[in-house]
Amino acid sequence: MLKTVSPKPRSGGQVLVDQLLIHGADTAYCVPGESYLEVLDALHDVQDRFTLINARHEAGAANMAETYGKLTGRPGIAMVTRGPGACHAAIGVHIAQQDSTPMILLVGQIARGTTDREAFQEVDYRAMFGPIAKWATQIDDASRVPEYMARAFRVATSGRPGPVVVALPEDMLTDMVTIADARPYTPTRAELSTDGLDALKAELSSAERPLLILGGSGWSDASAAAITRFAEVNCIPVTTSFRRQDIVDNLSPVYAGDFGTSTAPTLYAHQRDADLLVVIGARMGEMSTKTYTTIDAPNPQTRLVHIYPDPDEIGRVYSPDLGIAAAPGSVAAMLDGIDLGRGDAWKDWCARLHSDYLTDSDAPNGGDWTLDMGVALSQLRDSLPDDVIVTLDAGNHTGWAQRFLRYGRPGRIIGSTCGAMGYSVPAAVAASIADPKRLVLSFVGDGGFMMSGMELATAAQYGARPIVLVFNNGIYGTIRMHQEREHPERISGTTLQNRDFVKMAEGMGAYAERVTETAQFADAFVRARDSGLPALIELMTDPEQISTRTTIAKLRDAARRKVQA
């Protein structure tokens, strides 16, 4: 193929923007900086094809880009300035790495001639981001922008998806070059072979109590539907890894729950009873294995099939009986329509697991609490649209959404699996900007909201309408839980003195109200949804109800009994 060279010289900034368009990017999230003015200027000329969202904080911009990657499967683009901007955005890179999300962070950089003098805001981004990104690099020659950006898109989306960081020296961006554009990228993904399929079928066919564990990234609506059909035809129970409950409709007769922070004790028991675990797409990291205690390492107590897009991940912690390098979509497509002929043998096993999931997610009685969000969400869940997007922050408050809501495509659950506070609000803003007509619910604690709640102003600016549910219990709940378990009644550093979240939200252009009783929630939710604005509902929850499964009093009592023993 002949190369097509631009008929006129372009600045490095113009070349970079042209590459974004060539590779299908249509949105970026930023906090503007003088270090990448040429990129901002070039974007001015393509506003009909490219949307630039300016966030209120670089961490918010990075988390918005990471959310875009989760929702679309294409790299989310974030742009930040050098030094402090890049440091603030680092959390989004870490999330993308641990969540296997395609993302590209573009960082303005100091001029090349001032390198290694500790110039204003100078940082070596290869060293800084090297441990938490798939690739961290710097473009020093404007004529190589097409080459570097094509590689960035391929790296971000190939194999195990993840983040790429590209530093852009400000003087490189002003250099004028005459250079050919790259051709549109194509990701490289491992496919399930016929031999691999036969080996997988053999493992399943010989099992008495198989259990599928699905997770990771790369699940499209089509592949989620395909793996669900396979499980339903064969009566194989399906679980998901931490915060991936949307892969399989939770009301499907094969769904058995998720392995994460809100896992039912019965599900751990079923995992021990299974004689075959088939893990597809999930790493089986710390959050999904109860700190690596539910599965023995390196030799699992149960036969293990691990299918993952990156061969280097297979066997990192758990040595499988069968390891296959393949992308989840490929596996789902190959399994779709296969009947192993064992459905009758597995039917009761599957039904028992789904029944236990339904029992565990039943509405609590709510008798002990003035505002019980388990009751409130159970009353709400059946009225939510099929395509609702739920974004989760870090913290115990997310247990109510994880346990009492139902998920399934085209609906999505979008949450950081690396425990980053401050994620949910910018994630919800990004999701709602992408489709303001789609219902987006953000679950965040009072501590997490104070880290990124200002992105409600971004939502108001761009016409987004997420509904932010702020669980206000006046504490850093998860840490207080650990504190009371290990050092009962010795409270240190976990108390919050909050002000008026309603007034804060109203000041940023949002609708807001406060809920203090369970019976008030449903009507408040309707008003928030009908407001036509981004909305916040402040939920005055009792700190004693520290999680969906225990209380502070119970933690203290257990700690005392442990000491006495």
Protein Blocks (a to p, Z undefined) as FASTA:
>chain_A
ZZdddfbdcdfklmmmmmmmmnopabdcddddfklmmmmmmmmmmmmmoccdddfbfklm
mmmmmmmmmmnopacdddddehjlmmmmmmmmmmmmmnopacddddddddfklgoklpgh
iacfklmmmmmcfbdcddfbfklmmmmmmmmmmmmmgcjaddddddddfklmmpccdddd
ddddddddddddfklmmmmmmmmmmpmbdcdddedehiafklmmmmmmmmmmnopacddd
ehilmmpcfkbckbgbjcdfkbcfklmmmmmmpcbdcdehiaoiaklnogollbccfbdf
bdcddddfblklgoklmccfbdcdddfklmmmmmgopaghlmmmmmmmmmmmmmmmmmmm
pcceklmpmbafklmmmmmmmmpcfkbccdddedjklmmmmmmmccddfbdcdddfklpg
hklmmmmmmmmmmmmmbccdddddfklmmmmmmmmmmmmmnopacdcddddehiafklmm
mmmmmmghiaghkaccdddfklmmmmnopacdddfbfklmmmmmmmmmmnopacdddddd
dfklmbfkbcfklmmmmmmmmmmZZ
